[in-house]
Amino acid sequence: MKVLNSLQTRKAEQLAFGVGISGERLMENAGSAAARVIKENYNLNNIRAVVVVGQGNNGGDGYVVARKLKEYGAKVAVVMAMGIAMTKDSALMQKRAENAGITVINYYDNTDLSGNLIDTADIIIDAIFGIGFHGATDREISIIIERINRARAAKIALDIPSGVIADSGKVLGAAIRADITVSFIGYKPCHFEYPAVDFCGKTVAVSIGIEEKKITDFYAEVIDVNKAISFLKKIPADAHKGTKGTALIIGGSFGMAGAPMIAARAAMRSGVGIVKVCVPKCVYSAAAPMLPEAVFAPSGDDCEFLTAKSISADLFKNVNSVLIGPGMGFNDETVAAVAKAASFARVPTVIDADGLNAISVEPEILNSDFLVAVTPHPGEMSRLVGKSVAEIQKSRIETALDFAKSHGVITVLKGSYTVIAFPSGKIYINATGNAGMATAGSGDMLAGMIAAFLANGTDIEKAVVAAVCLHGAAGDKTASKKGVRGILVSDMIEELPSVLNFGE
């Protein structure tokens, strides 16, 4: 589903108006869709629901939710945080709610009753501010928001949590801490940017009657598993290991033999025909038993890490993709080895891990004609761009996009809601994955998957996007079986075939 900023959302609404869908109809659709999400997540029979509304169209959506929840069996009241509805459609929805027998009261006209309703509610629906909100909440609204946050009730925000800025994800004052956010038409940037992510809870995007394919002006796209699988190149019935491609993985150092082997195993589980692994001779005996299916190219003298001397042009013969960096170590010699490997590569190349650290001191590596993607986590991105991790986490999408445009490489900024930014300005955001994946080797696994899909001949952009999404899907499948605590990367890699063959 697409991610739209506030202006793009308004444009999408205009598309609806252009085909005869009224604002009233959109509001009914939005409130009805939100009520269905609430019904799917909570038992509404006889529960106490309070809808806290503002004066605008977000409040209008809230009045619709109130009516629908009553129809589903809830005991519903509406609390006006700012007074009566002030837009045409929201005023109409307020009237319909009142005609349906729903109590509607003004918070500051009856503070005791309003406060008691909020304090004793089972579910609170936040419909105070929508995507037009900017700045910080004023003192009076902040008091209401803080009271809602203290309540024991489940909290559901409509479109965005009130107090959050839709386009930036900034939170400058009091804001609702939602358990679920129901986003209309598509997602908003704040659903993926910090600190707003911490206020959104679980975000569910719903359609309100606007055909997604007609929305051509959008900020980013969220990829789903089915679409990610459709991106992959199909394996023909007469395939052999050569037609499925060869991925070359360059990495490893004394004490870090596992990293390139995790990438290699992930590549093989992702369907590559042959994986060729270049590691220092000193770690070959440790690495080889980890994956007997791999082809090895032990390199260099019996040193602890790869050097420029370790890298020869012959290494790159008959390969279809290259991955540089897992477990390579970081010193002057490994920086030279990364630079030399990047210069020899003549096929789509990915740089990860210590390869990224090499770029931070020798940015000319980025000038390689065949370097297509870099996959930094926030710490590595910090070294690449000279910003603190905290600064990067506050502007993940912007940081990734700036780097992609500046250096002409697909930039995968890993983490919760991994951002995939393209030099063209295109952005994908990944919504698969879970906290259990925050474990050693997870990035190596992802890099190996990208290398495999590239070696298969999958389109470069599709290969990267699919790998990110399906990497998270493998993590989710593992967590569904084992829980999020104690997951190993090897557990996730073993789930790859079932994830990649889903539906086939």
Backbone torsions as a table, in degrees:
resi	resn	phi	psi	omega
1	MET	NA	154.6	-174.2
2	LYS	-84.8	156.3	175.7
3	VAL	-109.5	126.0	-176.9
4	LEU	-122.8	135.6	171.7
5	ASN	-78.7	-179.0	-172.8
6	SER	-64.6	-39.7	179.3
7	LEU	-66.5	-43.0	-179.7
8	GLN	-66.1	-33.2	176.0
9	THR	-64.2	-42.7	177.6
10	ARG	-62.3	-38.8	178.4
11	LYS	-65.2	-38.7	178.1
12	ALA	-63.8	-38.7	176.7
13	GLU	-63.7	-37.7	178.0
14	GLN	-64.0	-33.8	175.4
15	LEU	-59.5	-41.3	179.4
16	ALA	-65.0	-44.2	179.1
17	PHE	-60.1	-36.1	-177.6
18	GLY	-66.6	-21.4	178.3
19	VAL	-109.2	18.6	171.9
20	GLY	90.1	10.7	175.8
21	ILE	-90.0	118.9	-175.6
22	SER	-78.9	163.9	174.2
23	GLY	-61.5	-37.0	176.7
24	GLU	-60.3	-43.6	-179.5
25	ARG	-66.0	-42.9	178.4
26	LEU	-60.1	-40.2	-179.5
27	MET	-66.6	-42.8	176.2
28	GLU	-60.7	-43.7	-180.0
29	ASN	-62.8	-42.9	-177.9
30	ALA	-64.5	-50.0	-179.5
31	GLY	-63.3	-38.7	179.3
32	SER	-65.9	-41.6	179.4
33	ALA	-64.7	-41.2	178.9
34	ALA	-64.1	-41.6	179.3
35	ALA	-62.8	-36.5	177.9
36	ARG	-65.1	-40.2	177.6
37	VAL	-61.7	-43.0	179.2
38	ILE	-62.6	-44.0	179.7
39	LYS	-61.4	-37.6	-179.4
40	GLU	-68.4	-23.1	-175.0
41	ASN	-105.2	-16.4	-175.9
42	TYR	-139.6	147.5	171.5
43	ASN	-77.9	115.4	-172.8
44	LEU	-95.0	-6.7	-175.9
45	ASN	-63.5	112.1	175.3
46	ASN	69.2	10.1	178.6
47	ILE	-80.0	162.1	-179.7
48	ARG	-97.1	116.7	-179.6
49	ALA	-116.8	134.5	176.3
50	VAL	-122.0	126.0	176.8
51	VAL	-105.2	119.3	-179.9
52	VAL	-101.4	117.9	-169.6
53	VAL	-116.3	151.6	169.3
54	GLY	-96.4	-166.1	-175.4
55	GLN	-94.2	-10.4	-174.0
56	GLY	-98.5	-159.3	-175.9
57	ASN	-69.6	-26.2	174.5
58	ASN	-63.4	-39.2	174.9
59	GLY	-63.9	-37.5	176.5
60	GLY	-60.0	-42.2	175.0
61	ASP	-58.7	-38.3	-179.6
62	GLY	-64.1	-39.4	177.6
63	TYR	-62.5	-38.2	177.4
64	VAL	-64.4	-44.5	177.8
65	VAL	-57.1	-43.0	-179.4
66	ALA	-57.9	-45.9	179.3
67	ARG	-61.2	-45.6	-176.7
68	LYS	-67.3	-39.2	179.1
69	LEU	-65.1	-35.7	176.2
70	LYS	-63.1	-41.6	177.7
71	GLU	-62.0	-30.1	179.6
72	TYR	-82.7	-0.4	174.3
73	GLY	106.8	3.3	180.0
74	ALA	-82.7	154.9	169.9
75	LYS	-91.2	114.1	-167.0
76	VAL	-118.9	138.6	169.4
77	ALA	-133.2	152.1	176.8
78	VAL	-115.2	131.0	175.2
79	VAL	-111.7	122.1	178.0
80	MET	-85.9	119.4	-178.8
81	ALA	-80.2	-21.8	-172.8
82	MET	-133.9	5.5	-177.8
83	GLY	107.8	-170.3	-173.6
84	ILE	-66.1	158.3	179.8
85	ALA	-61.4	141.4	-173.8
86	MET	-116.8	-6.1	174.0
87	THR	-104.4	158.4	-176.2
88	LYS	-56.6	-50.0	-176.0
89	ASP	-70.7	-38.6	179.8
90	SER	-69.0	-35.1	176.7
91	ALA	-63.5	-38.9	177.6
92	LEU	-63.1	-42.6	-178.9
93	MET	-69.9	-32.5	174.9
94	GLN	-62.8	-44.0	179.9
95	LYS	-62.7	-42.1	-179.9
96	ARG	-64.3	-38.6	178.4
97	ALA	-64.0	-44.8	179.2
98	GLU	-63.8	-41.4	178.5
99	ASN	-64.5	-25.4	177.9
100	ALA	-81.0	2.2	177.2
101	GLY	87.2	17.5	-180.0
102	ILE	-88.4	129.8	177.5
103	THR	-68.6	128.1	178.1
104	VAL	-125.2	118.8	-178.9
105	ILE	-129.9	155.3	177.9
106	ASN	-90.4	126.4	-176.0
107	TYR	-53.2	-49.1	-173.3
108	TYR	-85.2	-7.2	170.2
109	ASP	-81.5	-27.3	-179.6
110	ASN	-145.3	73.8	-173.8
111	THR	-62.3	-39.9	-177.0
112	ASP	-64.4	-48.4	-179.3
113	LEU	-66.3	-44.2	-180.0
114	SER	-60.3	-46.3	-180.0
115	GLY	-62.8	-40.0	179.5
116	ASN	-65.6	-39.4	177.4
117	LEU	-60.6	-43.9	179.4
118	ILE	-66.7	-44.3	-176.2
119	ASP	-64.1	-32.0	-173.8
120	THR	-104.8	4.4	-177.6
121	ALA	-69.6	151.7	171.5
122	ASP	-89.5	-33.7	178.5
123	ILE	-137.1	134.7	174.7
124	ILE	-120.6	128.8	177.5
125	ILE	-104.4	123.7	-180.0
126	ASP	-91.8	110.9	177.4
127	ALA	-131.7	41.9	-176.1
128	ILE	-84.0	-60.7	-178.3
129	PHE	-120.4	146.0	175.6
130	GLY	-109.9	-149.8	-173.1
131	ILE	-72.4	-11.4	178.9
132	GLY	-81.7	-4.3	-177.1
133	PHE	-70.8	136.8	174.2
134	HIS	-138.8	156.3	176.1
135	GLY	82.9	-147.3	-178.4
136	ALA	-117.9	148.8	177.4
137	THR	-65.8	144.7	179.2
138	ASP	-77.3	175.6	-172.2
139	ARG	-61.1	-43.5	-175.6
140	GLU	-66.5	-43.4	178.5
141	ILE	-69.1	-35.9	179.0
142	SER	-60.1	-37.2	178.8
143	ILE	-62.1	-43.1	179.4
144	ILE	-66.2	-44.7	-179.6
145	ILE	-61.0	-44.2	-179.2
146	GLU	-65.1	-34.2	177.1
147	ARG	-67.8	-41.7	176.9
148	ILE	-60.3	-44.9	-178.7
149	ASN	-62.9	-31.4	179.7
150	ARG	-77.1	-21.7	-176.4
151	ALA	-64.3	151.3	-178.8
152	ARG	-79.1	-8.4	-174.4
153	ALA	-66.0	155.8	166.1
154	ALA	-69.1	143.1	-174.5
155	LYS	-122.1	127.5	-179.1
156	ILE	-121.7	123.9	178.9
157	ALA	-99.3	141.7	176.9
158	LEU	-96.1	118.7	-179.7
159	ASP	74.0	-63.1	174.1
160	ILE	-145.0	154.2	174.0
161	PRO	-66.1	133.5	-179.6
162	SER	-59.8	133.1	-176.8
163	GLY	103.0	-14.7	176.8
164	VAL	-91.0	142.2	177.5
165	ILE	-92.6	121.6	-168.0
166	ALA	-60.8	-44.8	-170.3
167	ASP	-83.0	-24.1	-175.6
168	SER	-111.4	-22.6	-174.4
169	GLY	78.9	8.9	178.8
170	LYS	-76.9	151.2	175.8
171	VAL	-131.2	107.3	-171.5
172	LEU	-100.5	-5.1	-179.9
173	GLY	-157.2	-150.1	178.5
174	ALA	-66.3	142.7	178.8
175	ALA	-149.6	148.4	178.1
176	ILE	-65.7	134.8	172.3
177	ARG	-100.2	97.7	-173.3
178	ALA	-86.2	151.9	168.9
179	ASP	-86.5	-36.7	176.6
180	ILE	-135.7	137.1	170.9
181	THR	-116.2	127.4	177.7
182	VAL	-103.2	112.2	-175.6
183	SER	-100.0	134.6	-175.1
184	PHE	-95.1	142.6	179.6
185	ILE	74.9	-53.2	177.4
186	GLY	-163.3	-168.6	175.0
187	TYR	-80.0	168.0	173.6
188	LYS	-118.6	155.0	-179.2
189	PRO	-53.5	-35.8	-177.1
190	CYS	-63.4	-19.3	180.0
191	HIS	-71.6	-9.5	-177.3
192	PHE	-128.0	0.0	-178.4
193	GLU	-109.8	143.6	176.6
194	TYR	-90.2	148.3	6.1
195	PRO	-85.7	-1.2	-174.2
196	ALA	-56.8	-35.0	-179.2
197	VAL	-51.7	-38.7	-177.5
198	ASP	-69.8	-14.4	179.5
199	PHE	-98.9	-16.8	-172.6
200	CYS	-84.4	-23.5	-173.1
201	GLY	64.0	-141.4	175.5
202	LYS	-81.9	124.8	-179.9
203	THR	-101.3	129.2	178.3
204	VAL	-120.1	120.9	177.8
205	ALA	-94.4	135.1	-177.8
206	VAL	-128.4	149.6	175.0
207	SER	-81.9	145.5	176.3
208	ILE	-123.6	23.9	174.1
209	GLY	107.8	3.0	177.8
210	ILE	-99.9	123.6	-178.5
211	GLU	-64.5	123.1	-175.6
212	GLU	-61.8	-37.0	-177.2
213	LYS	-64.6	-19.5	179.1
214	LYS	-85.4	-9.6	178.3
215	ILE	-88.0	101.9	-176.5
216	THR	-101.6	-15.0	178.0
217	ASP	-105.2	104.3	-178.2
218	PHE	-146.6	162.7	-172.8
219	TYR	-83.2	-43.5	-177.1
220	ALA	-160.4	176.5	178.0
221	GLU	-132.5	139.9	175.3
222	VAL	-98.8	122.7	-176.4
223	ILE	-87.1	143.1	174.4
224	ASP	-112.7	168.0	-171.9
225	VAL	-62.3	-44.2	-178.5
226	ASN	-60.8	-42.4	179.5
227	LYS	-68.2	-38.9	179.0
228	ALA	-60.4	-44.0	178.8
229	ILE	-63.3	-37.1	180.0
230	SER	-66.1	-21.2	178.8
231	PHE	-71.5	-24.1	-172.2
232	LEU	-74.9	146.2	176.6
233	LYS	-68.5	132.8	-179.0
234	LYS	-69.2	148.6	178.1
235	ILE	-95.9	114.7	-178.1
236	PRO	-70.2	160.4	-177.7
237	ALA	-63.3	-28.6	-177.9
238	ASP	-98.1	23.0	-178.5
239	ALA	-65.2	150.4	169.0
240	HIS	-135.2	176.5	-172.4
241	LYS	-60.1	-29.9	179.2
242	GLY	-69.6	-39.5	-178.6
243	THR	-72.6	-20.9	178.0
244	LYS	-85.1	-4.9	170.4
245	GLY	91.6	159.6	177.6
246	THR	-119.4	126.6	175.9
247	ALA	-105.8	129.9	175.6
248	LEU	-99.2	125.6	178.6
249	ILE	-116.5	123.3	-177.4
250	ILE	-115.5	118.9	-179.9
251	GLY	176.4	-162.3	179.3
252	GLY	88.2	150.5	175.5
253	SER	-162.3	171.3	-178.9
254	PHE	-59.9	123.9	-177.1
255	GLY	90.6	-9.3	-178.4
256	MET	-130.9	40.4	179.0
257	ALA	-69.0	-25.2	-174.5
258	GLY	-70.5	-32.7	-172.6
259	ALA	-60.7	-52.2	178.6
260	PRO	-65.9	-26.7	-179.4
261	MET	-76.1	-31.7	172.2
262	ILE	-62.4	-46.2	177.9
263	ALA	-60.4	-40.9	-179.2
264	ALA	-66.4	-43.8	179.2
265	ARG	-64.5	-41.3	178.2
266	ALA	-63.0	-38.2	178.7
267	ALA	-62.9	-43.6	-179.1
268	MET	-68.8	-39.2	177.5
269	ARG	-69.8	-16.2	178.5
270	SER	-92.6	1.0	171.0
271	GLY	102.2	13.3	175.9
272	VAL	-70.6	149.9	-179.6
273	GLY	-75.3	-45.6	-178.1
274	ILE	-138.2	137.4	170.7
275	VAL	-117.7	127.2	-179.4
276	LYS	-110.7	126.4	-173.5
277	VAL	-117.6	122.3	174.9
278	CYS	-102.3	113.6	178.0
279	VAL	-130.6	161.4	175.0
280	PRO	-61.4	146.9	-179.2
281	LYS	-55.7	-32.3	-175.2
282	CYS	-67.8	-19.5	-179.3
283	VAL	-108.7	-0.7	-177.6
284	TYR	-56.8	-45.0	-176.1
285	SER	-65.3	-27.3	176.8
286	ALA	-82.0	-35.7	-175.0
287	ALA	-77.1	-41.7	-171.5
288	ALA	-56.4	-43.0	-178.9
289	PRO	-67.7	-17.0	-178.7
290	MET	-69.2	-26.9	-177.4
291	LEU	-151.0	85.8	-177.4
292	PRO	-64.0	-17.7	179.9
293	GLU	-76.1	-14.2	-176.5
294	ALA	-79.6	156.3	170.4
295	VAL	-100.9	131.8	-175.6
296	PHE	-109.9	147.0	173.1
297	ALA	-129.4	76.0	177.5
298	PRO	-59.1	135.8	-168.7
299	SER	-133.4	154.1	174.8
300	GLY	78.6	178.0	172.9
301	ASP	-70.7	176.4	-176.1
302	ASP	-77.0	60.6	-177.2
303	CYS	-99.9	175.9	-173.8
304	GLU	-84.6	-10.2	-177.5
305	PHE	-154.5	164.8	177.5
306	LEU	-74.5	145.3	177.7
307	THR	-125.0	174.6	177.5
308	ALA	-59.0	-35.2	178.6
309	LYS	-63.8	-26.7	-177.3
310	SER	-70.8	-19.0	-171.4
311	ILE	-102.0	118.8	178.8
312	SER	-123.4	159.4	179.8
313	ALA	-62.6	-32.3	-179.1
314	ASP	-59.8	-28.6	-178.3
315	LEU	-59.1	-27.8	-171.5
316	PHE	-96.6	3.0	-179.6
317	LYS	-70.1	136.9	173.4
318	ASN	60.5	33.8	173.2
319	VAL	-112.6	156.2	-176.6
320	ASN	-112.2	-14.8	174.4
321	SER	-155.2	159.1	-179.0
322	VAL	-133.9	137.3	171.4
323	LEU	-122.1	126.8	-177.3
324	ILE	-120.8	128.4	167.3
325	GLY	129.4	-30.5	-173.2
326	PRO	-57.6	122.1	175.1
327	GLY	65.5	21.0	-170.5
328	MET	-76.0	-24.2	-172.7
329	GLY	86.5	163.6	-174.6
330	PHE	-134.5	105.6	173.3
331	ASN	-158.2	-178.9	-176.5
332	ASP	-58.6	-37.8	-178.4
333	GLU	-68.0	-42.6	-178.6
334	THR	-71.9	-31.6	175.1
335	VAL	-60.9	-44.4	178.8
336	ALA	-64.4	-37.0	179.3
337	ALA	-66.1	-41.0	177.9
338	VAL	-62.6	-45.8	-179.3
339	ALA	-61.3	-41.9	-179.3
340	LYS	-68.3	-41.5	178.9
341	ALA	-62.3	-43.5	179.4
342	ALA	-63.2	-35.0	-179.1
343	SER	-72.9	-27.7	179.8
344	PHE	-83.0	-23.8	-174.4
345	ALA	-64.4	134.4	178.3
346	ARG	-126.9	20.3	178.4
347	VAL	-138.5	167.8	-179.8
348	PRO	-52.7	129.6	-171.3
349	THR	-126.6	138.7	178.5
350	VAL	-118.6	137.6	175.4
351	ILE	-118.6	131.3	-176.3
352	ASP	-138.2	167.1	168.2
353	ALA	53.9	-124.9	-176.8
354	ASP	-66.2	-20.7	172.2
355	GLY	-62.2	-34.5	177.3
356	LEU	-70.8	-38.0	176.8
357	ASN	-63.4	-33.9	176.2
358	ALA	-64.4	-41.4	178.8
359	ILE	-61.8	-34.0	-177.7
360	SER	-62.9	-25.1	178.0
361	VAL	-106.0	-16.5	177.6
362	GLU	-135.9	74.5	-174.4
363	PRO	-62.1	-15.0	178.4
364	GLU	-61.3	-19.8	177.4
365	ILE	-57.0	-31.7	-179.1
366	LEU	-66.4	-13.4	-179.5
367	ASN	-79.8	-3.2	178.9
368	SER	-57.1	131.9	-177.7
369	ASP	-66.1	-20.3	-174.0
370	PHE	-110.1	3.0	175.1
371	LEU	-74.1	116.2	-175.4
372	VAL	-108.1	-25.3	-175.5
373	ALA	-151.1	145.7	170.1
374	VAL	-123.9	148.6	-171.6
375	THR	-130.6	64.6	-176.9
376	PRO	-79.0	146.6	162.1
377	HIS	-86.9	171.8	-173.8
378	PRO	-56.0	-35.8	178.6
379	GLY	-65.0	-43.0	178.2
380	GLU	-68.0	-38.5	176.9
381	MET	-64.1	-35.2	177.0
382	SER	-57.9	-44.1	179.5
383	ARG	-70.7	-31.2	-179.0
384	LEU	-71.6	-36.5	-173.2
385	VAL	-110.7	-4.9	177.6
386	GLY	73.0	26.7	175.7
387	LYS	-115.6	159.6	177.4
388	SER	-73.2	158.3	176.9
389	VAL	-59.8	-38.5	179.8
390	ALA	-61.5	-41.8	178.1
391	GLU	-63.8	-41.5	-179.8
392	ILE	-64.8	-43.1	-178.0
393	GLN	-66.4	-23.0	177.8
394	LYS	-82.5	-13.1	-179.5
395	SER	-147.2	57.1	-173.7
396	ARG	-62.3	-46.5	-176.9
397	ILE	-65.0	-47.8	-179.7
398	GLU	-61.8	-41.6	-179.0
399	THR	-63.2	-47.7	-179.2
400	ALA	-63.8	-42.0	-177.9
401	LEU	-67.2	-41.5	178.7
402	ASP	-60.9	-42.2	-178.9
403	PHE	-67.0	-42.6	-179.4
404	ALA	-61.1	-44.7	-178.8
405	LYS	-69.3	-40.1	-176.4
406	SER	-68.1	-34.3	-172.0
407	HIS	-115.1	-1.9	175.0
408	GLY	68.6	30.4	179.2
409	VAL	-128.8	145.4	172.1
410	ILE	-63.3	129.5	-175.6
411	THR	-116.5	117.5	179.9
412	VAL	-104.6	101.5	178.4
413	LEU	-91.5	104.4	-171.3
414	LYS	-75.1	162.2	178.5
415	GLY	135.0	-171.7	174.7
416	SER	-60.4	126.2	-172.5
417	TYR	57.9	64.4	177.5
418	THR	-52.7	134.9	179.7
419	VAL	-102.2	130.9	175.4
420	ILE	-116.4	109.4	-175.8
421	ALA	-112.1	140.2	-177.0
422	PHE	-112.5	151.1	177.9
423	PRO	-56.6	-27.0	179.7
424	SER	-71.1	-13.9	-175.5
425	GLY	102.6	-7.5	178.7
426	LYS	-70.1	142.9	-179.3
427	ILE	-132.3	133.6	168.1
428	TYR	-116.3	146.3	175.2
429	ILE	-124.3	132.6	-177.4
430	ASN	-95.2	132.2	-179.5
431	ALA	-110.9	1.9	175.9
432	THR	-87.1	167.2	177.2
433	GLY	104.7	170.7	-176.3
434	ASN	-157.6	171.2	-175.0
435	ALA	-64.5	-22.8	178.8
436	GLY	-65.3	-18.0	-179.4
437	MET	-78.7	-7.0	177.8
438	ALA	-77.9	75.7	-176.1
439	THR	-148.1	156.4	-175.3
440	ALA	-57.0	132.8	176.5
441	GLY	96.1	-9.5	-178.1
442	SER	-62.0	-41.0	178.1
443	GLY	-67.8	-35.5	176.7
444	ASP	-63.2	-40.1	177.4
445	MET	-59.6	-48.9	-180.0
446	LEU	-59.9	-45.4	-178.6
447	ALA	-61.8	-39.5	177.2
448	GLY	-64.4	-37.0	177.4
449	MET	-64.3	-43.6	178.4
450	ILE	-60.4	-45.4	-179.7
451	ALA	-59.9	-39.4	-179.9
452	ALA	-65.1	-47.5	-177.9
453	PHE	-65.6	-37.0	175.6
454	LEU	-64.1	-42.8	-179.6
455	ALA	-64.5	-32.9	176.9
456	ASN	-64.3	-17.8	-175.9
457	GLY	96.5	10.4	175.7
458	THR	-65.2	141.1	175.7
459	ASP	-47.8	138.7	-171.8
460	ILE	-55.8	-51.4	-177.4
461	GLU	-62.9	-43.1	-179.3
462	LYS	-66.7	-35.9	179.8
463	ALA	-61.3	-44.5	-178.1
464	VAL	-68.2	-47.6	-178.3
465	VAL	-62.9	-45.4	-179.7
466	ALA	-62.1	-41.8	-178.7
467	ALA	-61.9	-43.5	-179.1
468	VAL	-62.5	-47.2	-178.4
469	CYS	-64.9	-45.7	-175.4
470	LEU	-74.8	-27.5	171.3
471	HIS	-59.5	-47.8	177.3
472	GLY	-64.3	-37.1	179.6
473	ALA	-64.2	-38.2	176.6
474	ALA	-64.7	-38.3	175.9
475	GLY	-64.4	-39.4	179.2
476	ASP	-67.1	-40.9	179.2
477	LYS	-64.6	-39.3	178.0
478	THR	-63.9	-44.5	-179.2
479	ALA	-63.8	-33.9	179.4
480	SER	-65.5	-24.1	-180.0
481	LYS	-95.2	-35.6	-170.6
482	LYS	-116.9	-10.5	-171.3
483	GLY	85.6	171.0	-175.4
484	VAL	-87.2	-12.6	-178.7
485	ARG	-93.2	124.2	173.9
486	GLY	90.3	14.1	177.0
487	ILE	-68.5	138.1	172.3
488	LEU	-105.3	151.6	177.0
489	VAL	-60.8	-36.0	178.5
490	SER	-61.3	-31.9	175.5
491	ASP	-63.0	-44.1	-177.1
492	MET	-68.4	-40.0	-179.7
493	ILE	-61.6	-37.9	-179.5
494	GLU	-68.3	-18.0	177.6
495	GLU	-85.7	-11.1	-174.1
496	LEU	-58.1	-46.6	-178.5
497	PRO	-57.8	-40.3	-178.8
498	SER	-70.3	-32.7	176.6
499	VAL	-70.4	-46.0	-175.4
500	LEU	-72.0	-24.8	-179.4
501	ASN	-99.0	11.8	-179.3
502	PHE	-59.6	126.6	177.1
503	GLY	86.1	-3.8	-179.2
504	GLU	-99.0	NA	NA
